[in-house]
Amino acid sequence: MSLKHVIELYEVMDSKHVNGKVVKEYLHNVNPSADVMVKTITVDNASTDFIKVVVKGKNGKSSGGSAPTLGVIGRLGGIGARPEMTGFVSDGDGALACMAGAAKTLDMALKGDQLEGDIIFATHICPAAPILPHEPVPFMNSPVDMSVMNEHEVDPEMDAILSIDTTKGNSVCNHKGFAITPTVKEGYILKISDDLLHVYTQTAGISPVILPITTQDITPYGNGLFHINSILQPAVATTSPVVGVAITTESTVAGCATGATHVTDVENVVRFSLEVAKIYGANRCSFYDEEQFARIEQLYGSMNHLQTKGNEMNIHG
């Protein structure tokens, strides 16, 4: 159970003065040997702290082993929208779930329950992010460009990625809890992983809930196309398979709304992510069918042009 870490980190993050160093100190209090890196990026007098936590596995690649590495990315614009909004915003749930997952995994390792493969947790901490107009409700923006976020959060060592993002500001997934997306890899939206569906039913205790996604959603930000949110933006920066883990609500809730975090839903996402990590590192969980992917590329060619901003020359020329 990771509820303790979710609640404690919520209290840590619900502050005007929180930064990456404060979160790092919390993680070191959980496990003094925690491998935590913090890097501050400043653009036009606005900044955010990227934080990355590497939890080594018994047979992880960082120790010379062969077990695959799972990446868990907390995707968001910011955990706060000060001064416009007071307090922790709904959009911060991705960072909260990611760091609570890191804390729980570090605590497990300290107690002797080290997982087989490495896990890399990555997100960013910004208590004063801007608000961006969007339909049907406003988005949280970020002090840095999406390409900068991908540069610091998508690690080449990640063999598969779970991208956790608050996804409440829509009218297509009316479920309180969390949902998962089909697997996205190199411009293709692939079949939903049966292994991940099983983990969902095991951890959530209900039938799987799937977030519908479109081709627009898996293209990079900044191309003028509508995106449900940034949940699948990591997929534009890697050849590894990416699955979105969406924290959802029945009602439409703005990313900049405060008082909208449901800690039990966040805890469900943490447990889901860690159960995936357990079996993924042990080679008992597949995000996609390799033979099917090879076949679809053989039949229809590469779709990795969807990982780019497209042919702007033809549009404007």
The 8 nearest C-alpha neighbors of each residue, nearest first, counted from 0:
[[1, 2, 270, 3, 266, 103, 4, 269],
 [0, 2, 3, 4, 103, 266, 5, 269],
 [3, 1, 5, 4, 266, 0, 6, 263],
 [2, 4, 6, 1, 5, 7, 0, 8],
 [3, 5, 7, 99, 2, 6, 1, 8],
 [6, 4, 2, 99, 8, 3, 7, 9],
 [7, 5, 9, 3, 4, 8, 2, 10],
 [6, 8, 4, 10, 9, 5, 3, 11],
 [9, 7, 11, 10, 5, 6, 4, 12],
 [8, 10, 6, 12, 11, 7, 13, 5],
 [9, 11, 7, 13, 8, 12, 6, 14],
 [12, 10, 8, 9, 13, 7, 14, 17],
 [13, 11, 9, 14, 10, 17, 8, 87],
 [14, 12, 87, 10, 11, 9, 86, 15],
 [15, 13, 16, 17, 12, 11, 86, 126],
 [14, 16, 17, 126, 13, 86, 81, 127],
 [15, 17, 14, 18, 126, 12, 13, 21],
 [18, 16, 14, 12, 15, 21, 126, 11],
 [19, 17, 20, 21, 124, 48, 16, 22],
 [18, 20, 22, 48, 21, 37, 124, 23],
 [19, 21, 23, 22, 18, 24, 37, 17],
 [20, 22, 24, 23, 19, 18, 17, 25],
 [23, 21, 25, 19, 24, 20, 26, 18],
 [22, 24, 20, 26, 21, 25, 19, 27],
 [25, 23, 27, 21, 22, 26, 20, 28],
 [24, 26, 22, 28, 23, 27, 21, 29],
 [25, 27, 29, 23, 28, 24, 102, 30],
 [28, 26, 31, 30, 24, 29, 25, 33],
 [27, 29, 25, 26, 30, 31, 24, 23],
 [30, 28, 26, 27, 106, 25, 102, 31],
 [29, 31, 27, 32, 33, 28, 105, 26],
 [32, 30, 27, 33, 28, 29, 26, 34],
 [31, 33, 30, 34, 27, 105, 35, 109],
 [34, 32, 30, 31, 27, 35, 26, 105],
 [33, 35, 53, 52, 32, 36, 54, 51],
 [36, 34, 52, 51, 33, 23, 37, 53],
 [35, 37, 51, 50, 52, 38, 34, 23],
 [38, 36, 50, 49, 19, 48, 51, 35],
 [37, 39, 49, 48, 40, 50, 36, 19],
 [38, 40, 48, 47, 49, 41, 37, 46],
 [39, 41, 46, 47, 48, 38, 42, 49],
 [42, 40, 46, 45, 44, 39, 43, 47],
 [41, 43, 45, 44, 46, 143, 40, 142],
 [44, 42, 45, 41, 46, 142, 143, 40],
 [43, 45, 42, 41, 46, 142, 40, 47],
 [46, 44, 42, 41, 43, 142, 47, 143],
 [47, 45, 41, 40, 142, 42, 44, 39],
 [46, 48, 125, 40, 39, 124, 49, 123],
 [49, 47, 39, 124, 19, 123, 38, 50],
 [48, 50, 123, 38, 37, 122, 39, 124],
 [49, 51, 37, 36, 122, 123, 121, 19],
 [50, 52, 121, 36, 120, 35, 37, 53],
 [51, 53, 35, 120, 34, 119, 54, 121],
 [54, 52, 119, 34, 118, 55, 120, 51],
 [53, 55, 118, 117, 52, 119, 56, 105],
 [56, 54, 117, 59, 53, 118, 61, 57],
 [57, 55, 116, 117, 59, 115, 114, 58],
 [56, 58, 115, 59, 114, 113, 116, 55],
 [59, 57, 64, 115, 56, 66, 116, 65],
 [58, 60, 116, 56, 64, 117, 66, 61],
 [59, 61, 64, 63, 62, 65, 66, 58],
 [62, 60, 59, 63, 55, 64, 117, 56],
 [63, 61, 60, 59, 64, 58, 55, 56],
 [62, 64, 60, 61, 59, 65, 58, 66],
 [65, 63, 58, 60, 59, 62, 66, 61],
 [64, 66, 60, 59, 58, 67, 63, 116],
 [65, 67, 116, 59, 280, 58, 64, 60],
 [68, 66, 280, 116, 158, 65, 69, 59],
 [69, 67, 117, 157, 158, 116, 118, 280],
 [70, 68, 118, 159, 157, 160, 158, 276],
 [69, 71, 160, 119, 157, 118, 120, 159],
 [72, 70, 120, 161, 160, 162, 119, 121],
 [73, 71, 162, 121, 122, 120, 74, 163],
 [74, 72, 93, 94, 122, 163, 97, 162],
 [73, 75, 164, 93, 163, 72, 122, 230],
 [76, 74, 77, 90, 93, 164, 91, 73],
 [75, 77, 141, 140, 139, 128, 90, 78],
 [76, 78, 125, 128, 79, 75, 91, 141],
 [77, 79, 91, 126, 88, 87, 125, 90],
 [78, 80, 126, 127, 87, 88, 77, 81],
 [81, 79, 127, 128, 84, 129, 83, 82],
 [82, 80, 127, 83, 84, 79, 85, 126],
 [81, 83, 84, 80, 85, 127, 79, 128],
 [84, 82, 81, 80, 85, 130, 129, 127],
 [85, 83, 81, 80, 82, 86, 79, 257],
 [86, 84, 81, 82, 83, 87, 257, 80],
 [85, 87, 13, 257, 79, 88, 84, 14],
 [88, 86, 13, 79, 78, 257, 91, 89],
 [89, 87, 257, 255, 79, 256, 90, 91],
 [88, 90, 254, 259, 91, 260, 256, 92],
 [89, 91, 254, 88, 165, 92, 75, 78],
 [92, 90, 78, 89, 93, 94, 88, 77],
 [93, 91, 95, 94, 90, 165, 96, 89],
 [94, 92, 73, 164, 163, 96, 95, 74],
 [95, 93, 73, 97, 92, 91, 96, 122],
 [94, 96, 92, 93, 98, 97, 99, 91],
 [97, 95, 99, 93, 94, 98, 265, 269],
 [98, 96, 73, 94, 100, 95, 99, 93],
 [97, 99, 101, 100, 95, 96, 94, 102],
 [100, 98, 102, 96, 5, 4, 101, 97],
 [101, 99, 97, 103, 98, 269, 102, 96],
 [100, 102, 98, 104, 99, 103, 105, 120],
 [101, 103, 99, 105, 100, 104, 26, 106],
 [102, 104, 106, 100, 105, 101, 1, 107],
 [105, 103, 107, 101, 106, 102, 100, 108],
 [106, 104, 108, 102, 107, 103, 30, 101],
 [105, 107, 103, 109, 104, 108, 102, 29],
 [108, 106, 104, 112, 110, 109, 105, 103],
 [109, 107, 113, 112, 111, 105, 110, 106],
 [108, 110, 106, 107, 111, 105, 30, 112],
 [111, 109, 107, 108, 112, 106, 113, 105],
 [110, 112, 108, 109, 113, 107, 106, 114],
 [113, 111, 108, 107, 110, 114, 109, 104],
 [112, 114, 108, 111, 56, 57, 107, 115],
 [113, 115, 56, 116, 277, 57, 112, 280],
 [114, 116, 56, 57, 280, 58, 281, 59],
 [117, 115, 280, 56, 59, 66, 58, 68],
 [116, 118, 56, 55, 59, 68, 54, 69],
 [117, 119, 69, 54, 68, 70, 53, 120],
 [118, 120, 53, 70, 52, 71, 69, 54],
 [121, 119, 71, 52, 51, 72, 70, 101],
 [122, 120, 51, 72, 152, 50, 73, 71],
 [121, 123, 73, 50, 72, 94, 49, 152],
 [122, 124, 49, 48, 50, 47, 125, 94],
 [123, 125, 48, 47, 18, 19, 49, 78],
 [124, 126, 47, 77, 127, 78, 128, 79],
 [127, 125, 79, 78, 15, 77, 128, 80],
 [128, 126, 81, 80, 79, 125, 129, 77],
 [127, 129, 80, 77, 141, 142, 79, 125],
 [130, 128, 140, 80, 141, 139, 131, 127],
 [131, 129, 139, 140, 138, 132, 128, 80],
 [130, 132, 138, 140, 139, 137, 133, 129],
 [133, 131, 137, 138, 130, 134, 136, 139],
 [134, 132, 137, 136, 138, 135, 131, 168],
 [135, 133, 136, 137, 132, 168, 169, 138],
 [134, 136, 133, 169, 168, 137, 251, 170],
 [137, 135, 134, 253, 133, 168, 138, 252],
 [138, 136, 133, 132, 253, 131, 134, 254],
 [139, 137, 131, 254, 133, 130, 132, 140],
 [138, 140, 130, 76, 254, 131, 255, 129],
 [139, 141, 76, 129, 130, 131, 138, 128],
 [142, 140, 76, 143, 128, 77, 129, 139],
 [141, 143, 45, 46, 128, 47, 42, 140],
 [144, 142, 141, 147, 42, 145, 148, 46],
 [143, 145, 147, 146, 148, 142, 141, 149],
 [146, 144, 148, 147, 149, 143, 220, 232],
 [145, 147, 149, 148, 144, 150, 236, 143],
 [148, 146, 150, 144, 145, 149, 143, 151],
 [147, 149, 145, 146, 151, 150, 152, 144],
 [148, 150, 146, 152, 153, 147, 151, 233],
 [149, 151, 147, 148, 152, 153, 146, 154],
 [152, 150, 148, 149, 153, 147, 49, 154],
 [151, 153, 149, 121, 150, 148, 154, 122],
 [154, 152, 149, 150, 151, 233, 155, 236],
 [153, 155, 156, 157, 152, 151, 70, 150],
 [156, 154, 157, 153, 237, 158, 239, 238],
 [155, 157, 154, 158, 68, 70, 119, 69],
 [158, 156, 70, 68, 159, 155, 69, 154],
 [157, 159, 68, 239, 69, 67, 156, 160],
 [160, 158, 240, 69, 239, 157, 241, 70],
 [159, 161, 70, 241, 71, 69, 162, 242],
 [160, 162, 71, 242, 243, 241, 70, 72],
 [161, 163, 243, 72, 244, 230, 71, 73],
 [164, 162, 244, 73, 93, 74, 245, 243],
 [163, 165, 93, 74, 245, 230, 166, 75],
 [164, 166, 246, 90, 245, 93, 92, 167],
 [167, 165, 247, 245, 246, 168, 164, 228],
 [166, 168, 247, 252, 248, 251, 169, 165],
 [169, 167, 251, 252, 253, 136, 166, 135],
 [168, 170, 167, 251, 171, 135, 172, 166],
 [169, 171, 172, 173, 251, 168, 135, 250],
 [172, 170, 169, 173, 211, 210, 174, 168],
 [173, 171, 174, 170, 210, 169, 247, 249],
 [172, 174, 249, 248, 171, 170, 250, 175],
 [175, 173, 249, 248, 172, 247, 176, 177],
 [176, 174, 248, 249, 247, 177, 173, 264],
 [177, 175, 264, 247, 246, 174, 248, 178],
 [176, 178, 246, 247, 245, 175, 244, 268],
 [177, 179, 208, 245, 209, 210, 244, 246],
 [178, 180, 244, 209, 243, 210, 245, 208],
 [181, 179, 210, 243, 209, 242, 182, 211],
 [180, 182, 191, 190, 189, 242, 183, 188],
 [181, 183, 242, 189, 241, 191, 188, 240],
 [184, 182, 188, 241, 187, 240, 189, 242],
 [183, 185, 240, 187, 186, 238, 239, 241],
 [186, 184, 303, 238, 187, 302, 306, 183],
 [187, 185, 302, 303, 305, 184, 306, 188],
 [188, 186, 184, 183, 185, 189, 302, 303],
 [189, 187, 183, 182, 181, 184, 186, 190],
 [188, 190, 182, 187, 183, 181, 191, 287],
 [191, 189, 181, 192, 182, 188, 287, 288],
 [190, 192, 181, 182, 193, 189, 180, 196],
 [191, 193, 195, 194, 286, 287, 190, 196],
 [194, 192, 196, 195, 197, 191, 285, 286],
 [195, 193, 197, 192, 196, 284, 285, 198],
 [196, 194, 198, 192, 197, 193, 199, 275],
 [195, 197, 193, 199, 194, 198, 207, 192],
 [198, 196, 194, 195, 200, 199, 201, 193],
 [197, 199, 201, 195, 196, 200, 202, 194],
 [200, 198, 196, 197, 202, 201, 203, 207],
 [201, 199, 204, 197, 205, 203, 198, 206],
 [200, 202, 198, 199, 204, 203, 197, 205],
 [201, 203, 199, 204, 200, 271, 198, 270],
 [204, 202, 200, 205, 199, 201, 267, 271],
 [203, 205, 200, 201, 202, 206, 199, 207],
 [206, 204, 200, 203, 207, 199, 201, 202],
 [205, 207, 200, 208, 204, 199, 203, 196],
 [208, 206, 200, 199, 196, 205, 209, 178],
 [207, 209, 178, 206, 179, 210, 177, 174],
 [210, 208, 179, 178, 180, 211, 207, 181],
 [209, 211, 180, 178, 179, 172, 212, 208],
 [212, 210, 209, 180, 213, 171, 172, 181],
 [211, 213, 216, 210, 214, 180, 227, 181],
 [214, 212, 215, 216, 211, 217, 188, 226],
 [213, 215, 216, 217, 218, 212, 188, 305],
 [216, 214, 213, 218, 217, 226, 224, 225],
 [217, 215, 226, 213, 214, 218, 227, 212],
 [218, 216, 215, 214, 231, 232, 219, 234],
 [217, 219, 215, 305, 306, 216, 235, 220],
 [220, 218, 308, 235, 232, 306, 307, 221],
 [219, 221, 222, 218, 145, 232, 223, 224],
 [220, 222, 223, 219, 308, 224, 145, 218],
 [223, 221, 308, 224, 220, 219, 309, 218],
 [222, 224, 221, 225, 220, 226, 308, 219],
 [225, 223, 222, 215, 226, 221, 220, 218],
 [224, 226, 215, 227, 223, 216, 228, 220],
 [227, 225, 216, 228, 215, 224, 229, 220],
 [226, 228, 216, 225, 169, 229, 212, 166],
 [229, 227, 226, 230, 166, 216, 231, 138],
 [230, 228, 232, 231, 74, 226, 227, 75],
 [229, 231, 164, 228, 243, 232, 162, 74],
 [232, 230, 233, 234, 229, 217, 243, 216],
 [231, 233, 229, 234, 235, 230, 219, 217],
 [234, 232, 231, 235, 236, 149, 153, 237],
 [235, 233, 232, 236, 231, 237, 241, 183],
 [236, 234, 306, 233, 232, 237, 219, 218],
 [237, 235, 234, 233, 149, 153, 306, 238],
 [238, 236, 239, 234, 235, 233, 153, 185],
 [237, 239, 185, 184, 240, 236, 234, 235],
 [240, 238, 159, 237, 158, 184, 241, 160],
 [239, 241, 184, 159, 183, 182, 160, 286],
 [242, 240, 160, 183, 182, 234, 161, 159],
 [243, 241, 182, 161, 180, 162, 181, 160],
 [242, 244, 162, 180, 179, 230, 161, 163],
 [243, 245, 163, 179, 162, 178, 164, 161],
 [244, 246, 178, 164, 177, 166, 165, 163],
 [247, 245, 177, 165, 166, 176, 164, 178],
 [246, 248, 167, 177, 166, 175, 176, 245],
 [249, 247, 175, 174, 250, 167, 173, 176],
 [250, 248, 173, 174, 175, 251, 247, 172],
 [251, 249, 248, 252, 173, 167, 170, 174],
 [250, 252, 168, 167, 169, 170, 253, 249],
 [253, 251, 168, 167, 250, 254, 256, 136],
 [254, 252, 136, 168, 256, 255, 137, 138],
 [253, 255, 90, 89, 138, 256, 139, 252],
 [254, 256, 88, 253, 139, 89, 90, 257],
 [257, 255, 253, 88, 254, 89, 259, 258],
 [258, 256, 88, 259, 87, 89, 86, 255],
 [257, 259, 260, 256, 88, 87, 89, 86],
 [258, 260, 257, 89, 256, 261, 88, 252],
 [261, 259, 89, 258, 262, 92, 88, 257],
 [262, 260, 264, 263, 259, 265, 258, 176],
 [261, 263, 265, 264, 260, 266, 5, 6],
 [262, 264, 266, 265, 261, 267, 2, 176],
 [265, 263, 267, 176, 266, 262, 261, 268],
 [264, 266, 262, 268, 267, 263, 96, 269],
 [265, 267, 263, 269, 264, 268, 2, 262],
 [268, 266, 264, 270, 265, 269, 271, 263],
 [267, 269, 271, 265, 266, 270, 272, 264],
 [270, 268, 266, 272, 100, 271, 267, 96],
 [271, 269, 273, 267, 272, 268, 274, 266],
 [270, 272, 268, 274, 269, 273, 202, 267],
 [273, 271, 275, 269, 270, 274, 268, 276],
 [274, 272, 276, 270, 275, 271, 277, 269],
 [273, 275, 277, 271, 276, 272, 270, 278],
 [274, 276, 272, 273, 277, 278, 279, 271],
 [277, 275, 273, 279, 274, 278, 280, 272],
 [278, 276, 274, 275, 279, 280, 114, 273],
 [277, 279, 281, 283, 280, 284, 275, 276],
 [280, 278, 284, 276, 282, 281, 283, 277],
 [281, 279, 116, 115, 67, 66, 282, 278],
 [280, 282, 278, 279, 283, 115, 277, 66],
 [283, 281, 279, 280, 284, 278, 66, 67],
 [284, 282, 278, 281, 279, 285, 280, 194],
 [285, 283, 279, 278, 194, 282, 286, 275],
 [284, 286, 287, 194, 283, 192, 279, 288],
 [285, 287, 192, 240, 182, 284, 288, 159],
 [288, 286, 285, 192, 289, 182, 190, 189],
 [289, 287, 291, 290, 292, 285, 286, 192],
 [288, 290, 292, 291, 287, 293, 294, 285],
 [291, 289, 293, 292, 288, 294, 295, 287],
 [290, 292, 294, 288, 289, 293, 295, 287],
 [291, 293, 289, 295, 294, 290, 288, 296],
 [294, 292, 290, 296, 291, 295, 297, 289],
 [295, 293, 297, 291, 292, 296, 290, 298],
 [294, 296, 298, 292, 297, 293, 299, 291],
 [297, 295, 300, 299, 293, 298, 294, 301],
 [298, 296, 294, 295, 300, 299, 293, 301],
 [297, 299, 295, 296, 300, 294, 293, 301],
 [300, 298, 296, 297, 295, 301, 302, 294],
 [299, 301, 296, 297, 298, 302, 295, 303],
 [300, 302, 303, 296, 299, 304, 185, 186],
 [301, 303, 186, 304, 305, 185, 187, 300],
 [302, 304, 186, 185, 305, 306, 301, 307],
 [303, 305, 306, 302, 307, 309, 186, 301],
 [306, 304, 303, 186, 307, 218, 302, 309],
 [305, 307, 235, 304, 303, 218, 186, 219],
 [306, 308, 305, 309, 304, 219, 218, 235],
 [309, 307, 222, 219, 306, 310, 218, 305],
 [310, 308, 307, 311, 304, 305, 222, 306],
 [309, 311, 312, 313, 314, 308, 307, 315],
 [312, 310, 314, 313, 309, 315, 308, 316],
 [311, 313, 316, 310, 315, 314, 309, 308],
 [314, 312, 316, 311, 315, 310, 309, 308],
 [315, 313, 311, 312, 316, 310, 309, 222],
 [314, 316, 312, 313, 311, 310, 309, 222],
 [315, 313, 312, 314, 311, 310, 309, 308]]
